[in-house]
Amino acid sequence: MGGEQDHFGAAFVVVVAFKIGAERRAGELLGRMELKAGRPKAGNASTLKALGVGELQSHRWQTMAAVPDAEVKRLEAEVGAEENG
């Protein structure tokens, strides 16, 4: 049973790392966009609502994107060491 739990733990770490990477990338893209306040016009995806993203979610993703890559890699290595140790 221990091997099965180890496998699940390793898979979980991979999934979480992928999710964090995707959210950081979304935050980076949102930070570059010129979003307009208010309701979207037909065919215009220049508001968070039109993109299906909430303000809090956008803020969190942009905050995550602001963390330097070197720091993210350091944290990933730290978590990986804890999983293996």
Order of alpha helices (4+ residues) and beta strands (2+ residues): alpha-alpha-alpha-alpha
